Amino acid sequence: MNIKKNIVILTILGATSLFAADLKGIATMVDKINNTKALEVKQELMIELNKEVESLNKIDVIEAQDFIDKNLKK
């Protein structure tokens, strides 16, 4: 029983850290886009950002999109 509980805890921690890494990557991309002045570079970064968002699952996409809407300068 104790081993099963430990496995469940490790699984939850792993999923949580993976989710945090995905959002951290998106936050980093948004910062790069906001700090870049060259239009061509911004377009390339936006394409990369879209690819990262597409690779997320449904729940993560909603949170990532909310973060992007709040933080991306237009």
CHARMM internal coordinates of N, CA and C (Angstrom, degrees):
IC EDIT
DIST 1 N 1 CA 1.4427
DIST 1 CA 1 C 1.5224
ANGL 1 N 1 CA 1 C 111.04
DIST 1 C 2 N 1.2980
ANGL 1 CA 1 C 2 N 117.30
DIHE 1 N 1 CA 1 C 2 N -41.75
DIST 2 N 2 CA 1.4638
ANGL 1 C 2 N 2 CA 122.31
DIHE 1 CA 1 C 2 N 2 CA -178.54
DIST 2 CA 2 C 1.5305
ANGL 2 N 2 CA 2 C 110.86
DIHE 1 C 2 N 2 CA 2 C -65.20
DIST 2 C 3 N 1.3146
ANGL 2 CA 2 C 3 N 116.93
DIHE 2 N 2 CA 2 C 3 N -37.28
DIST 3 N 3 CA 1.4652
ANGL 2 C 3 N 3 CA 120.48
DIHE 2 CA 2 C 3 N 3 CA 179.80
DIST 3 CA 3 C 1.5270
ANGL 3 N 3 CA 3 C 110.02
DIHE 2 C 3 N 3 CA 3 C -66.52
DIST 3 C 4 N 1.3394
ANGL 3 CA 3 C 4 N 116.90
DIHE 3 N 3 CA 3 C 4 N -42.01
DIST 4 N 4 CA 1.4589
ANGL 3 C 4 N 4 CA 120.43
DIHE 3 CA 3 C 4 N 4 CA 178.56
DIST 4 CA 4 C 1.5229
ANGL 4 N 4 CA 4 C 111.06
DIHE 3 C 4 N 4 CA 4 C -61.29
DIST 4 C 5 N 1.3183
ANGL 4 CA 4 C 5 N 116.13
DIHE 4 N 4 CA 4 C 5 N -40.85
DIST 5 N 5 CA 1.4610
ANGL 4 C 5 N 5 CA 120.69
DIHE 4 CA 4 C 5 N 5 CA -179.91
DIST 5 CA 5 C 1.5256
ANGL 5 N 5 CA 5 C 110.33
DIHE 4 C 5 N 5 CA 5 C -64.19
DIST 5 C 6 N 1.3300
ANGL 5 CA 5 C 6 N 116.74
DIHE 5 N 5 CA 5 C 6 N -41.53
DIST 6 N 6 CA 1.4647
ANGL 5 C 6 N 6 CA 120.96
DIHE 5 CA 5 C 6 N 6 CA 178.69
DIST 6 CA 6 C 1.5289
ANGL 6 N 6 CA 6 C 111.78
DIHE 5 C 6 N 6 CA 6 C -64.93
DIST 6 C 7 N 1.3243
ANGL 6 CA 6 C 7 N 116.29
DIHE 6 N 6 CA 6 C 7 N -39.22
DIST 7 N 7 CA 1.4643
ANGL 6 C 7 N 7 CA 120.18
DIHE 6 CA 6 C 7 N 7 CA 178.83
DIST 7 CA 7 C 1.5238
ANGL 7 N 7 CA 7 C 110.21
DIHE 6 C 7 N 7 CA 7 C -65.05
DIST 7 C 8 N 1.3209
ANGL 7 CA 7 C 8 N 117.24
DIHE 7 N 7 CA 7 C 8 N -42.11
DIST 8 N 8 CA 1.4603
ANGL 7 C 8 N 8 CA 120.78
DIHE 7 CA 7 C 8 N 8 CA 178.75
DIST 8 CA 8 C 1.5249
ANGL 8 N 8 CA 8 C 110.37
DIHE 7 C 8 N 8 CA 8 C -62.50
DIST 8 C 9 N 1.3123
ANGL 8 CA 8 C 9 N 116.84
DIHE 8 N 8 CA 8 C 9 N -44.16
DIST 9 N 9 CA 1.4657
ANGL 8 C 9 N 9 CA 121.13
DIHE 8 CA 8 C 9 N 9 CA 179.97
DIST 9 CA 9 C 1.5220
ANGL 9 N 9 CA 9 C 110.53
DIHE 8 C 9 N 9 CA 9 C -62.44
DIST 9 C 10 N 1.3248
ANGL 9 CA 9 C 10 N 117.39
DIHE 9 N 9 CA 9 C 10 N -45.01
DIST 10 N 10 CA 1.4639
ANGL 9 C 10 N 10 CA 120.89
DIHE 9 CA 9 C 10 N 10 CA 179.17
DIST 10 CA 10 C 1.5296
ANGL 10 N 10 CA 10 C 111.55
DIHE 9 C 10 N 10 CA 10 C -64.13
DIST 10 C 11 N 1.3100
ANGL 10 CA 10 C 11 N 117.22
DIHE 10 N 10 CA 10 C 11 N -36.77
DIST 11 N 11 CA 1.4572
ANGL 10 C 11 N 11 CA 121.04
DIHE 10 CA 10 C 11 N 11 CA 178.06
DIST 11 CA 11 C 1.5251
ANGL 11 N 11 CA 11 C 110.91
DIHE 10 C 11 N 11 CA 11 C -64.82
DIST 11 C 12 N 1.3153
ANGL 11 CA 11 C 12 N 116.26
DIHE 11 N 11 CA 11 C 12 N -44.42
DIST 12 N 12 CA 1.4638
ANGL 11 C 12 N 12 CA 120.71
DIHE 11 CA 11 C 12 N 12 CA 179.02
DIST 12 CA 12 C 1.5216
ANGL 12 N 12 CA 12 C 110.56
DIHE 11 C 12 N 12 CA 12 C -63.59
DIST 12 C 13 N 1.3163
ANGL 12 CA 12 C 13 N 117.12
DIHE 12 N 12 CA 12 C 13 N -43.94
DIST 13 N 13 CA 1.4691
ANGL 12 C 13 N 13 CA 120.56
DIHE 12 CA 12 C 13 N 13 CA 178.78
DIST 13 CA 13 C 1.5239
ANGL 13 N 13 CA 13 C 111.44
DIHE 12 C 13 N 13 CA 13 C -63.28
DIST 13 C 14 N 1.3123
ANGL 13 CA 13 C 14 N 116.82
DIHE 13 N 13 CA 13 C 14 N -40.15
DIST 14 N 14 CA 1.4592
ANGL 13 C 14 N 14 CA 120.54
DIHE 13 CA 13 C 14 N 14 CA 178.84
DIST 14 CA 14 C 1.5155
ANGL 14 N 14 CA 14 C 112.07
DIHE 13 C 14 N 14 CA 14 C -64.58
DIST 14 C 15 N 1.3225
ANGL 14 CA 14 C 15 N 116.37
DIHE 14 N 14 CA 14 C 15 N -42.69
DIST 15 N 15 CA 1.4667
ANGL 14 C 15 N 15 CA 120.01
DIHE 14 CA 14 C 15 N 15 CA 178.95
DIST 15 CA 15 C 1.5204
ANGL 15 N 15 CA 15 C 111.04
DIHE 14 C 15 N 15 CA 15 C -66.65
DIST 15 C 16 N 1.3144
ANGL 15 CA 15 C 16 N 116.91
DIHE 15 N 15 CA 15 C 16 N -38.91
DIST 16 N 16 CA 1.4606
ANGL 15 C 16 N 16 CA 121.16
DIHE 15 CA 15 C 16 N 16 CA 179.37
DIST 16 CA 16 C 1.5216
ANGL 16 N 16 CA 16 C 110.95
DIHE 15 C 16 N 16 CA 16 C -64.99
DIST 16 C 17 N 1.3174
ANGL 16 CA 16 C 17 N 117.36
DIHE 16 N 16 CA 16 C 17 N -43.80
DIST 17 N 17 CA 1.4625
ANGL 16 C 17 N 17 CA 119.68
DIHE 16 CA 16 C 17 N 17 CA -179.85
DIST 17 CA 17 C 1.5209
ANGL 17 N 17 CA 17 C 111.29
DIHE 16 C 17 N 17 CA 17 C -69.23
DIST 17 C 18 N 1.3245
ANGL 17 CA 17 C 18 N 117.60
DIHE 17 N 17 CA 17 C 18 N -33.37
DIST 18 N 18 CA 1.4618
ANGL 17 C 18 N 18 CA 120.85
DIHE 17 CA 17 C 18 N 18 CA 176.77
DIST 18 CA 18 C 1.5228
ANGL 18 N 18 CA 18 C 110.28
DIHE 17 C 18 N 18 CA 18 C -65.90
DIST 18 C 19 N 1.3258
ANGL 18 CA 18 C 19 N 116.76
DIHE 18 N 18 CA 18 C 19 N -42.89
DIST 19 N 19 CA 1.4642
ANGL 18 C 19 N 19 CA 121.44
DIHE 18 CA 18 C 19 N 19 CA 177.80
DIST 19 CA 19 C 1.5166
ANGL 19 N 19 CA 19 C 110.16
DIHE 18 C 19 N 19 CA 19 C -62.45
DIST 19 C 20 N 1.3179
ANGL 19 CA 19 C 20 N 117.44
DIHE 19 N 19 CA 19 C 20 N -43.48
DIST 20 N 20 CA 1.4629
ANGL 19 C 20 N 20 CA 121.43
DIHE 19 CA 19 C 20 N 20 CA -179.94
DIST 20 CA 20 C 1.5230
ANGL 20 N 20 CA 20 C 110.55
DIHE 19 C 20 N 20 CA 20 C -63.45
DIST 20 C 21 N 1.3257
ANGL 20 CA 20 C 21 N 117.05
DIHE 20 N 20 CA 20 C 21 N -37.98
DIST 21 N 21 CA 1.4615
ANGL 20 C 21 N 21 CA 120.38
DIHE 20 CA 20 C 21 N 21 CA 179.47
DIST 21 CA 21 C 1.5199
ANGL 21 N 21 CA 21 C 110.45
DIHE 20 C 21 N 21 CA 21 C -65.20
DIST 21 C 22 N 1.3341
ANGL 21 CA 21 C 22 N 117.28
DIHE 21 N 21 CA 21 C 22 N -39.48
DIST 22 N 22 CA 1.4637
ANGL 21 C 22 N 22 CA 120.33
DIHE 21 CA 21 C 22 N 22 CA 179.19
DIST 22 CA 22 C 1.5224
ANGL 22 N 22 CA 22 C 111.11
DIHE 21 C 22 N 22 CA 22 C -64.48
DIST 22 C 23 N 1.3203
ANGL 22 CA 22 C 23 N 116.97
DIHE 22 N 22 CA 22 C 23 N -45.58
DIST 23 N 23 CA 1.4626
ANGL 22 C 23 N 23 CA 119.67
DIHE 22 CA 22 C 23 N 23 CA 179.29
DIST 23 CA 23 C 1.5195
ANGL 23 N 23 CA 23 C 111.28
DIHE 22 C 23 N 23 CA 23 C -68.80
DIST 23 C 24 N 1.3216
ANGL 23 CA 23 C 24 N 116.83
DIHE 23 N 23 CA 23 C 24 N -32.97
DIST 24 N 24 CA 1.4646
ANGL 23 C 24 N 24 CA 119.59
DIHE 23 CA 23 C 24 N 24 CA 177.53
DIST 24 CA 24 C 1.5265
ANGL 24 N 24 CA 24 C 109.75
DIHE 23 C 24 N 24 CA 24 C -65.78
DIST 24 C 25 N 1.3262
ANGL 24 CA 24 C 25 N 116.58
DIHE 24 N 24 CA 24 C 25 N -39.86
DIST 25 N 25 CA 1.4603
ANGL 24 C 25 N 25 CA 120.38
DIHE 24 CA 24 C 25 N 25 CA 177.38
DIST 25 CA 25 C 1.5189
ANGL 25 N 25 CA 25 C 111.75
DIHE 24 C 25 N 25 CA 25 C -63.66
DIST 25 C 26 N 1.3110
ANGL 25 CA 25 C 26 N 116.12
DIHE 25 N 25 CA 25 C 26 N -38.77
DIST 26 N 26 CA 1.4642
ANGL 25 C 26 N 26 CA 120.18
DIHE 25 CA 25 C 26 N 26 CA 178.42
DIST 26 CA 26 C 1.5176
ANGL 26 N 26 CA 26 C 110.00
DIHE 25 C 26 N 26 CA 26 C -68.87
DIST 26 C 27 N 1.3257
ANGL 26 CA 26 C 27 N 116.60
DIHE 26 N 26 CA 26 C 27 N -40.66
DIST 27 N 27 CA 1.4655
ANGL 26 C 27 N 27 CA 120.08
DIHE 26 CA 26 C 27 N 27 CA 177.69
DIST 27 CA 27 C 1.5264
ANGL 27 N 27 CA 27 C 110.67
DIHE 26 C 27 N 27 CA 27 C -61.97
DIST 27 C 28 N 1.3187
ANGL 27 CA 27 C 28 N 116.69
DIHE 27 N 27 CA 27 C 28 N -38.87
DIST 28 N 28 CA 1.4640
ANGL 27 C 28 N 28 CA 120.97
DIHE 27 CA 27 C 28 N 28 CA 178.23
DIST 28 CA 28 C 1.5284
ANGL 28 N 28 CA 28 C 110.76
DIHE 27 C 28 N 28 CA 28 C -64.96
DIST 28 C 29 N 1.3369
ANGL 28 CA 28 C 29 N 116.07
DIHE 28 N 28 CA 28 C 29 N -41.99
DIST 29 N 29 CA 1.4623
ANGL 28 C 29 N 29 CA 119.54
DIHE 28 CA 28 C 29 N 29 CA 178.85
DIST 29 CA 29 C 1.5287
ANGL 29 N 29 CA 29 C 110.84
DIHE 28 C 29 N 29 CA 29 C -64.09
DIST 29 C 30 N 1.3272
ANGL 29 CA 29 C 30 N 117.46
DIHE 29 N 29 CA 29 C 30 N -41.35
DIST 30 N 30 CA 1.4648
ANGL 29 C 30 N 30 CA 121.15
DIHE 29 CA 29 C 30 N 30 CA 179.26
DIST 30 CA 30 C 1.5267
ANGL 30 N 30 CA 30 C 109.94
DIHE 29 C 30 N 30 CA 30 C -62.64
DIST 30 C 31 N 1.3287
ANGL 30 CA 30 C 31 N 116.81
DIHE 30 N 30 CA 30 C 31 N -42.05
DIST 31 N 31 CA 1.4699
ANGL 30 C 31 N 31 CA 120.05
DIHE 30 CA 30 C 31 N 31 CA 177.68
DIST 31 CA 31 C 1.5237
ANGL 31 N 31 CA 31 C 111.50
DIHE 30 C 31 N 31 CA 31 C -62.36
DIST 31 C 32 N 1.3322
ANGL 31 CA 31 C 32 N 116.69
DIHE 31 N 31 CA 31 C 32 N -42.08
DIST 32 N 32 CA 1.4687
ANGL 31 C 32 N 32 CA 120.07
DIHE 31 CA 31 C 32 N 32 CA 178.51
DIST 32 CA 32 C 1.5201
ANGL 32 N 32 CA 32 C 110.52
DIHE 31 C 32 N 32 CA 32 C -61.91
DIST 32 C 33 N 1.3253
ANGL 32 CA 32 C 33 N 116.50
DIHE 32 N 32 CA 32 C 33 N -43.03
DIST 33 N 33 CA 1.4705
ANGL 32 C 33 N 33 CA 120.19
DIHE 32 CA 32 C 33 N 33 CA 179.96
DIST 33 CA 33 C 1.5187
ANGL 33 N 33 CA 33 C 110.26
DIHE 32 C 33 N 33 CA 33 C -63.89
DIST 33 C 34 N 1.3262
ANGL 33 CA 33 C 34 N 116.62
DIHE 33 N 33 CA 33 C 34 N -44.18
DIST 34 N 34 CA 1.4667
ANGL 33 C 34 N 34 CA 120.39
DIHE 33 CA 33 C 34 N 34 CA -179.18
DIST 34 CA 34 C 1.5292
ANGL 34 N 34 CA 34 C 112.22
DIHE 33 C 34 N 34 CA 34 C -65.02
DIST 34 C 35 N 1.3302
ANGL 34 CA 34 C 35 N 117.86
DIHE 34 N 34 CA 34 C 35 N -31.07
DIST 35 N 35 CA 1.4670
ANGL 34 C 35 N 35 CA 121.05
DIHE 34 CA 34 C 35 N 35 CA -176.27
DIST 35 CA 35 C 1.5237
ANGL 35 N 35 CA 35 C 113.78
DIHE 34 C 35 N 35 CA 35 C -92.80
DIST 35 C 36 N 1.3180
ANGL 35 CA 35 C 36 N 117.56
DIHE 35 N 35 CA 35 C 36 N -4.02
DIST 36 N 36 CA 1.4618
ANGL 35 C 36 N 36 CA 121.50
DIHE 35 CA 35 C 36 N 36 CA -179.13
DIST 36 CA 36 C 1.5174
ANGL 36 N 36 CA 36 C 109.62
DIHE 35 C 36 N 36 CA 36 C -93.68
DIST 36 C 37 N 1.3279
ANGL 36 CA 36 C 37 N 115.83
DIHE 36 N 36 CA 36 C 37 N 136.40
DIST 37 N 37 CA 1.4638
ANGL 36 C 37 N 37 CA 120.18
DIHE 36 CA 36 C 37 N 37 CA 179.73
DIST 37 CA 37 C 1.5183
ANGL 37 N 37 CA 37 C 112.47
DIHE 36 C 37 N 37 CA 37 C -102.68
DIST 37 C 38 N 1.3171
ANGL 37 CA 37 C 38 N 117.56
DIHE 37 N 37 CA 37 C 38 N -24.03
DIST 38 N 38 CA 1.4665
ANGL 37 C 38 N 38 CA 121.17
DIHE 37 CA 37 C 38 N 38 CA -179.11
DIST 38 CA 38 C 1.5283
ANGL 38 N 38 CA 38 C 109.97
DIHE 37 C 38 N 38 CA 38 C -73.79
DIST 38 C 39 N 1.3098
ANGL 38 CA 38 C 39 N 116.71
DIHE 38 N 38 CA 38 C 39 N 125.38
DIST 39 N 39 CA 1.4581
ANGL 38 C 39 N 39 CA 122.64
DIHE 38 CA 38 C 39 N 39 CA -175.60
DIST 39 CA 39 C 1.5308
ANGL 39 N 39 CA 39 C 111.76
DIHE 38 C 39 N 39 CA 39 C -62.90
DIST 39 C 40 N 1.3240
ANGL 39 CA 39 C 40 N 117.72
DIHE 39 N 39 CA 39 C 40 N -41.47
DIST 40 N 40 CA 1.4616
ANGL 39 C 40 N 40 CA 121.17
DIHE 39 CA 39 C 40 N 40 CA -179.45
DIST 40 CA 40 C 1.5198
ANGL 40 N 40 CA 40 C 111.31
DIHE 39 C 40 N 40 CA 40 C -63.59
DIST 40 C 41 N 1.3264
ANGL 40 CA 40 C 41 N 116.59
DIHE 40 N 40 CA 40 C 41 N -41.12
DIST 41 N 41 CA 1.4661
ANGL 40 C 41 N 41 CA 120.71
DIHE 40 CA 40 C 41 N 41 CA 179.32
DIST 41 CA 41 C 1.5230
ANGL 41 N 41 CA 41 C 109.97
DIHE 40 C 41 N 41 CA 41 C -66.79
DIST 41 C 42 N 1.3395
ANGL 41 CA 41 C 42 N 116.84
DIHE 41 N 41 CA 41 C 42 N -40.27
DIST 42 N 42 CA 1.4702
ANGL 41 C 42 N 42 CA 120.37
DIHE 41 CA 41 C 42 N 42 CA 177.54
DIST 42 CA 42 C 1.5213
ANGL 42 N 42 CA 42 C 110.72
DIHE 41 C 42 N 42 CA 42 C -60.33
DIST 42 C 43 N 1.3301
ANGL 42 CA 42 C 43 N 116.94
DIHE 42 N 42 CA 42 C 43 N -41.65
DIST 43 N 43 CA 1.4597
ANGL 42 C 43 N 43 CA 120.32
DIHE 42 CA 42 C 43 N 43 CA 179.81
DIST 43 CA 43 C 1.5251
ANGL 43 N 43 CA 43 C 111.17
DIHE 42 C 43 N 43 CA 43 C -63.52
DIST 43 C 44 N 1.3243
ANGL 43 CA 43 C 44 N 116.84
DIHE 43 N 43 CA 43 C 44 N -42.06
DIST 44 N 44 CA 1.4655
ANGL 43 C 44 N 44 CA 120.52
DIHE 43 CA 43 C 44 N 44 CA 178.61
DIST 44 CA 44 C 1.5276
ANGL 44 N 44 CA 44 C 110.73
DIHE 43 C 44 N 44 CA 44 C -64.56
DIST 44 C 45 N 1.3347
ANGL 44 CA 44 C 45 N 116.93
DIHE 44 N 44 CA 44 C 45 N -41.42
DIST 45 N 45 CA 1.4591
ANGL 44 C 45 N 45 CA 120.60
DIHE 44 CA 44 C 45 N 45 CA 178.88
DIST 45 CA 45 C 1.5289
ANGL 45 N 45 CA 45 C 111.13
DIHE 44 C 45 N 45 CA 45 C -66.57
DIST 45 C 46 N 1.3248
ANGL 45 CA 45 C 46 N 117.68
DIHE 45 N 45 CA 45 C 46 N -36.23
DIST 46 N 46 CA 1.4654
ANGL 45 C 46 N 46 CA 120.87
DIHE 45 CA 45 C 46 N 46 CA 177.29
DIST 46 CA 46 C 1.5302
ANGL 46 N 46 CA 46 C 110.80
DIHE 45 C 46 N 46 CA 46 C -64.37
DIST 46 C 47 N 1.3236
ANGL 46 CA 46 C 47 N 116.75
DIHE 46 N 46 CA 46 C 47 N -38.01
DIST 47 N 47 CA 1.4665
ANGL 46 C 47 N 47 CA 120.52
DIHE 46 CA 46 C 47 N 47 CA 177.15
DIST 47 CA 47 C 1.5273
ANGL 47 N 47 CA 47 C 109.95
DIHE 46 C 47 N 47 CA 47 C -64.00
DIST 47 C 48 N 1.3259
ANGL 47 CA 47 C 48 N 116.91
DIHE 47 N 47 CA 47 C 48 N -43.78
DIST 48 N 48 CA 1.4646
ANGL 47 C 48 N 48 CA 120.97
DIHE 47 CA 47 C 48 N 48 CA 177.63
DIST 48 CA 48 C 1.5245
ANGL 48 N 48 CA 48 C 110.96
DIHE 47 C 48 N 48 CA 48 C -63.12
DIST 48 C 49 N 1.3258
ANGL 48 CA 48 C 49 N 116.83
DIHE 48 N 48 CA 48 C 49 N -41.04
DIST 49 N 49 CA 1.4595
ANGL 48 C 49 N 49 CA 121.50
DIHE 48 CA 48 C 49 N 49 CA 178.68
DIST 49 CA 49 C 1.5301
ANGL 49 N 49 CA 49 C 110.35
DIHE 48 C 49 N 49 CA 49 C -61.71
DIST 49 C 50 N 1.3181
ANGL 49 CA 49 C 50 N 116.65
DIHE 49 N 49 CA 49 C 50 N -44.32
DIST 50 N 50 CA 1.4673
ANGL 49 C 50 N 50 CA 120.14
DIHE 49 CA 49 C 50 N 50 CA 178.16
DIST 50 CA 50 C 1.5248
ANGL 50 N 50 CA 50 C 111.73
DIHE 49 C 50 N 50 CA 50 C -61.49
DIST 50 C 51 N 1.3237
ANGL 50 CA 50 C 51 N 117.01
DIHE 50 N 50 CA 50 C 51 N -39.13
DIST 51 N 51 CA 1.4663
ANGL 50 C 51 N 51 CA 120.61
DIHE 50 CA 50 C 51 N 51 CA 178.27
DIST 51 CA 51 C 1.5249
ANGL 51 N 51 CA 51 C 110.72
DIHE 50 C 51 N 51 CA 51 C -64.43
DIST 51 C 52 N 1.3329
ANGL 51 CA 51 C 52 N 116.84
DIHE 51 N 51 CA 51 C 52 N -40.61
DIST 52 N 52 CA 1.4657
ANGL 51 C 52 N 52 CA 119.99
DIHE 51 CA 51 C 52 N 52 CA 179.17
DIST 52 CA 52 C 1.5212
ANGL 52 N 52 CA 52 C 110.76
DIHE 51 C 52 N 52 CA 52 C -65.31
DIST 52 C 53 N 1.3185
ANGL 52 CA 52 C 53 N 116.88
DIHE 52 N 52 CA 52 C 53 N -41.67
DIST 53 N 53 CA 1.4680
ANGL 52 C 53 N 53 CA 120.29
DIHE 52 CA 52 C 53 N 53 CA -179.96
DIST 53 CA 53 C 1.5302
ANGL 53 N 53 CA 53 C 109.94
DIHE 52 C 53 N 53 CA 53 C -65.64
DIST 53 C 54 N 1.3228
ANGL 53 CA 53 C 54 N 117.03
DIHE 53 N 53 CA 53 C 54 N -39.43
DIST 54 N 54 CA 1.4651
ANGL 53 C 54 N 54 CA 120.70
DIHE 53 CA 53 C 54 N 54 CA 179.59
DIST 54 CA 54 C 1.5228
ANGL 54 N 54 CA 54 C 112.07
DIHE 53 C 54 N 54 CA 54 C -63.77
DIST 54 C 55 N 1.3228
ANGL 54 CA 54 C 55 N 117.94
DIHE 54 N 54 CA 54 C 55 N -26.95
DIST 55 N 55 CA 1.4593
ANGL 54 C 55 N 55 CA 120.55
DIHE 54 CA 54 C 55 N 55 CA -177.94
DIST 55 CA 55 C 1.5302
ANGL 55 N 55 CA 55 C 113.11
DIHE 54 C 55 N 55 CA 55 C -81.96
DIST 55 C 56 N 1.3315
ANGL 55 CA 55 C 56 N 117.90
DIHE 55 N 55 CA 55 C 56 N -7.11
DIST 56 N 56 CA 1.4583
ANGL 55 C 56 N 56 CA 121.80
DIHE 55 CA 55 C 56 N 56 CA 179.94
DIST 56 CA 56 C 1.5243
ANGL 56 N 56 CA 56 C 111.00
DIHE 55 C 56 N 56 CA 56 C -82.80
DIST 56 C 57 N 1.3439
ANGL 56 CA 56 C 57 N 115.99
DIHE 56 N 56 CA 56 C 57 N 161.41
DIST 57 N 57 CA 1.4656
ANGL 56 C 57 N 57 CA 118.78
DIHE 56 CA 56 C 57 N 57 CA 174.05
DIST 57 CA 57 C 1.5294
ANGL 57 N 57 CA 57 C 109.51
DIHE 56 C 57 N 57 CA 57 C -81.35
DIST 57 C 58 N 1.3370
ANGL 57 CA 57 C 58 N 117.12
DIHE 57 N 57 CA 57 C 58 N 174.13
DIST 58 N 58 CA 1.4701
ANGL 57 C 58 N 58 CA 121.61
DIHE 57 CA 57 C 58 N 58 CA -172.11
DIST 58 CA 58 C 1.5263
ANGL 58 N 58 CA 58 C 113.35
DIHE 57 C 58 N 58 CA 58 C -55.96
DIST 58 C 59 N 1.3141
ANGL 58 CA 58 C 59 N 117.28
DIHE 58 N 58 CA 58 C 59 N -47.49
DIST 59 N 59 CA 1.4682
ANGL 58 C 59 N 59 CA 120.85
DIHE 58 CA 58 C 59 N 59 CA -176.35
DIST 59 CA 59 C 1.5286
ANGL 59 N 59 CA 59 C 110.04
DIHE 58 C 59 N 59 CA 59 C -65.21
DIST 59 C 60 N 1.3234
ANGL 59 CA 59 C 60 N 116.56
DIHE 59 N 59 CA 59 C 60 N -43.38
DIST 60 N 60 CA 1.4609
ANGL 59 C 60 N 60 CA 120.52
DIHE 59 CA 59 C 60 N 60 CA 179.80
DIST 60 CA 60 C 1.5283
ANGL 60 N 60 CA 60 C 111.42
DIHE 59 C 60 N 60 CA 60 C -65.80
DIST 60 C 61 N 1.3266
ANGL 60 CA 60 C 61 N 116.96
DIHE 60 N 60 CA 60 C 61 N -34.81
DIST 61 N 61 CA 1.4678
ANGL 60 C 61 N 61 CA 120.77
DIHE 60 CA 60 C 61 N 61 CA 179.61
DIST 61 CA 61 C 1.5210
ANGL 61 N 61 CA 61 C 110.07
DIHE 60 C 61 N 61 CA 61 C -62.68
DIST 61 C 62 N 1.3130
ANGL 61 CA 61 C 62 N 116.68
DIHE 61 N 61 CA 61 C 62 N -41.80
DIST 62 N 62 CA 1.4638
ANGL 61 C 62 N 62 CA 120.34
DIHE 61 CA 61 C 62 N 62 CA -179.82
DIST 62 CA 62 C 1.5280
ANGL 62 N 62 CA 62 C 110.54
DIHE 61 C 62 N 62 CA 62 C -61.98
DIST 62 C 63 N 1.3266
ANGL 62 CA 62 C 63 N 116.71
DIHE 62 N 62 CA 62 C 63 N -46.47
DIST 63 N 63 CA 1.4630
ANGL 62 C 63 N 63 CA 119.86
DIHE 62 CA 62 C 63 N 63 CA 179.61
DIST 63 CA 63 C 1.5229
ANGL 63 N 63 CA 63 C 111.62
DIHE 62 C 63 N 63 CA 63 C -67.85
DIST 63 C 64 N 1.3218
ANGL 63 CA 63 C 64 N 117.23
DIHE 63 N 63 CA 63 C 64 N -38.99
DIST 64 N 64 CA 1.4644
ANGL 63 C 64 N 64 CA 120.60
DIHE 63 CA 63 C 64 N 64 CA 178.59
DIST 64 CA 64 C 1.5205
ANGL 64 N 64 CA 64 C 110.55
DIHE 63 C 64 N 64 CA 64 C -65.04
DIST 64 C 65 N 1.3212
ANGL 64 CA 64 C 65 N 116.67
DIHE 64 N 64 CA 64 C 65 N -41.97
DIST 65 N 65 CA 1.4612
ANGL 64 C 65 N 65 CA 120.36
DIHE 64 CA 64 C 65 N 65 CA -179.75
DIST 65 CA 65 C 1.5250
ANGL 65 N 65 CA 65 C 110.70
DIHE 64 C 65 N 65 CA 65 C -64.73
DIST 65 C 66 N 1.3192
ANGL 65 CA 65 C 66 N 116.28
DIHE 65 N 65 CA 65 C 66 N -39.19
DIST 66 N 66 CA 1.4630
ANGL 65 C 66 N 66 CA 120.95
DIHE 65 CA 65 C 66 N 66 CA 177.06
DIST 66 CA 66 C 1.5281
ANGL 66 N 66 CA 66 C 110.32
DIHE 65 C 66 N 66 CA 66 C -62.40
DIST 66 C 67 N 1.3374
ANGL 66 CA 66 C 67 N 116.55
DIHE 66 N 66 CA 66 C 67 N -43.36
DIST 67 N 67 CA 1.4631
ANGL 66 C 67 N 67 CA 121.15
DIHE 66 CA 66 C 67 N 67 CA 178.22
DIST 67 CA 67 C 1.5282
ANGL 67 N 67 CA 67 C 110.86
DIHE 66 C 67 N 67 CA 67 C -62.88
DIST 67 C 68 N 1.3159
ANGL 67 CA 67 C 68 N 116.54
DIHE 67 N 67 CA 67 C 68 N -44.33
DIST 68 N 68 CA 1.4740
ANGL 67 C 68 N 68 CA 121.16
DIHE 67 CA 67 C 68 N 68 CA -179.13
DIST 68 CA 68 C 1.5278
ANGL 68 N 68 CA 68 C 110.05
DIHE 67 C 68 N 68 CA 68 C -63.27
DIST 68 C 69 N 1.3266
ANGL 68 CA 68 C 69 N 116.83
DIHE 68 N 68 CA 68 C 69 N -44.55
DIST 69 N 69 CA 1.4669
ANGL 68 C 69 N 69 CA 120.66
DIHE 68 CA 68 C 69 N 69 CA -179.60
DIST 69 CA 69 C 1.5345
ANGL 69 N 69 CA 69 C 111.57
DIHE 68 C 69 N 69 CA 69 C -60.48
DIST 69 C 70 N 1.3096
ANGL 69 CA 69 C 70 N 116.28
DIHE 69 N 69 CA 69 C 70 N -37.18
DIST 70 N 70 CA 1.4754
ANGL 69 C 70 N 70 CA 119.70
DIHE 69 CA 69 C 70 N 70 CA -177.88
DIST 70 CA 70 C 1.5312
ANGL 70 N 70 CA 70 C 112.72
DIHE 69 C 70 N 70 CA 70 C -78.83
DIST 70 C 71 N 1.3239
ANGL 70 CA 70 C 71 N 118.15
DIHE 70 N 70 CA 70 C 71 N -31.58
DIST 71 N 71 CA 1.4593
ANGL 70 C 71 N 71 CA 120.72
DIHE 70 CA 70 C 71 N 71 CA -169.17
DIST 71 CA 71 C 1.5258
ANGL 71 N 71 CA 71 C 116.46
DIHE 70 C 71 N 71 CA 71 C -110.03
DIST 71 C 72 N 1.3068
ANGL 71 CA 71 C 72 N 118.48
DIHE 71 N 71 CA 71 C 72 N -18.46
DIST 72 N 72 CA 1.4538
ANGL 71 C 72 N 72 CA 120.45
DIHE 71 CA 71 C 72 N 72 CA -177.53
DIST 72 CA 72 C 1.5311
ANGL 72 N 72 CA 72 C 109.51
DIHE 71 C 72 N 72 CA 72 C -80.65
DIST 72 C 73 N 1.3224
ANGL 72 CA 72 C 73 N 114.98
DIHE 72 N 72 CA 72 C 73 N 123.17
DIST 73 N 73 CA 1.4747
ANGL 72 C 73 N 73 CA 120.39
DIHE 72 CA 72 C 73 N 73 CA 177.82
DIST 73 CA 73 C 1.5111
ANGL 73 N 73 CA 73 C 109.24
DIHE 72 C 73 N 73 CA 73 C -77.02
DIST 73 C 74 N 1.3051
ANGL 73 CA 73 C 74 N 115.70
DIHE 73 N 73 CA 73 C 74 N 138.22
DIST 74 N 74 CA 1.4685
ANGL 73 C 74 N 74 CA 119.75
DIHE 73 CA 73 C 74 N 74 CA -178.49
DIST 74 CA 74 C 1.4936
ANGL 74 N 74 CA 74 C 111.59
DIHE 73 C 74 N 74 CA 74 C -105.78
END
COOR INIT
IC SEED 1 N 1 CA 1 C
IC BUILD
